[in-house]
Amino acid sequence: MSNKAQTKEIIKLEKSQLHKDIVSLKKNLVDYKIERKANWKAFKAKTNEDITKVKKALDKFSAKKKK
């Protein structure tokens, strides 16, 4: 397998992971809205954790795409 083909495969996998993270975040937002009313600190922590996860996946994807 050539380097270019490997890079394309890695980008495809990273893109897939990023998509999964974003979809997961969207699904969790509904649950978090209910939890937010009960406990603001827990809501904020979980939301920030998910956003950080998506940012890392996006940064990883962007770095792979630039190569």
C-alpha positions as a Markdown table, in Angstrom:
| # | Residue | x | y | z |
|---|---|---|---|---|
| 1 | Met | 0.0 | 0.0 | 0.0 |
| 2 | Ser | 1.4 | 3.4 | -1.0 |
| 3 | Asn | 2.0 | 6.2 | 1.4 |
| 4 | Lys | -0.8 | 8.2 | -0.3 |
| 5 | Ala | -3.3 | 5.4 | 0.1 |
| 6 | Gln | -2.3 | 4.9 | 3.8 |
| 7 | Thr | -2.8 | 8.6 | 4.4 |
| 8 | Lys | -6.2 | 8.6 | 2.7 |
| 9 | Glu | -7.3 | 5.6 | 4.9 |
| 10 | Ile | -6.1 | 7.3 | 8.1 |
| 11 | Ile | -8.0 | 10.5 | 7.1 |
| 12 | Lys | -11.1 | 8.4 | 6.4 |
| 13 | Leu | -10.8 | 6.8 | 9.9 |
| 14 | Glu | -10.2 | 10.1 | 11.6 |
| 15 | Lys | -13.2 | 11.7 | 9.8 |
| 16 | Ser | -15.3 | 8.7 | 10.9 |
| 17 | Gln | -14.3 | 9.1 | 14.5 |
| 18 | Leu | -14.9 | 12.9 | 14.4 |
| 19 | His | -18.4 | 12.2 | 13.0 |
| 20 | Lys | -19.1 | 9.7 | 15.8 |
| 21 | Asp | -18.0 | 12.2 | 18.5 |
| 22 | Ile | -20.2 | 14.9 | 17.1 |
| 23 | Val | -23.2 | 12.6 | 16.8 |
| 24 | Ser | -22.6 | 11.5 | 20.4 |
| 25 | Leu | -22.4 | 15.0 | 21.6 |
| 26 | Lys | -25.7 | 15.9 | 19.9 |
| 27 | Lys | -27.5 | 12.9 | 21.5 |
| 28 | Asn | -26.1 | 13.7 | 24.9 |
| 29 | Leu | -27.2 | 17.3 | 24.8 |
| 30 | Val | -30.8 | 16.3 | 25.3 |
| 31 | Asp | -29.9 | 14.3 | 28.4 |
| 32 | Tyr | -27.7 | 17.1 | 29.6 |
| 33 | Lys | -30.5 | 19.6 | 29.4 |
| 34 | Ile | -32.5 | 17.6 | 31.9 |
| 35 | Glu | -29.4 | 17.2 | 34.1 |
| 36 | Arg | -28.6 | 20.9 | 33.9 |
| 37 | Lys | -31.7 | 21.7 | 35.8 |
| 38 | Ala | -30.7 | 19.3 | 38.6 |
| 39 | Asn | -27.0 | 20.0 | 38.8 |
| 40 | Trp | -25.2 | 22.8 | 36.9 |
| 41 | Lys | -21.6 | 21.7 | 37.8 |
| 42 | Ala | -22.1 | 18.2 | 36.5 |
| 43 | Phe | -23.8 | 19.5 | 33.4 |
| 44 | Lys | -20.9 | 22.0 | 32.7 |
| 45 | Ala | -18.2 | 19.3 | 33.4 |
| 46 | Lys | -19.8 | 16.8 | 31.0 |
| 47 | Thr | -20.4 | 19.3 | 28.3 |
| 48 | Asn | -16.9 | 20.7 | 28.5 |
| 49 | Glu | -15.5 | 17.1 | 28.4 |
| 50 | Asp | -17.5 | 16.3 | 25.3 |
| 51 | Ile | -16.5 | 19.5 | 23.6 |
| 52 | Thr | -12.8 | 18.9 | 24.4 |
| 53 | Lys | -13.2 | 15.4 | 22.9 |
| 54 | Val | -14.6 | 16.8 | 19.7 |
| 55 | Lys | -11.9 | 19.4 | 19.5 |
| 56 | Lys | -9.1 | 16.8 | 19.9 |
| 57 | Ala | -10.7 | 14.7 | 17.2 |
| 58 | Leu | -11.0 | 17.7 | 14.9 |
| 59 | Asp | -7.3 | 18.8 | 15.5 |
| 60 | Lys | -6.2 | 15.2 | 14.9 |
| 61 | Phe | -8.2 | 15.1 | 11.6 |
| 62 | Ser | -6.9 | 18.5 | 10.5 |
| 63 | Ala | -3.3 | 17.5 | 11.2 |
| 64 | Lys | -3.6 | 14.3 | 9.2 |
| 65 | Lys | -5.3 | 16.1 | 6.3 |
| 66 | Lys | -2.4 | 18.6 | 6.1 |
| 67 | Lys | 0.2 | 15.9 | 5.6 |
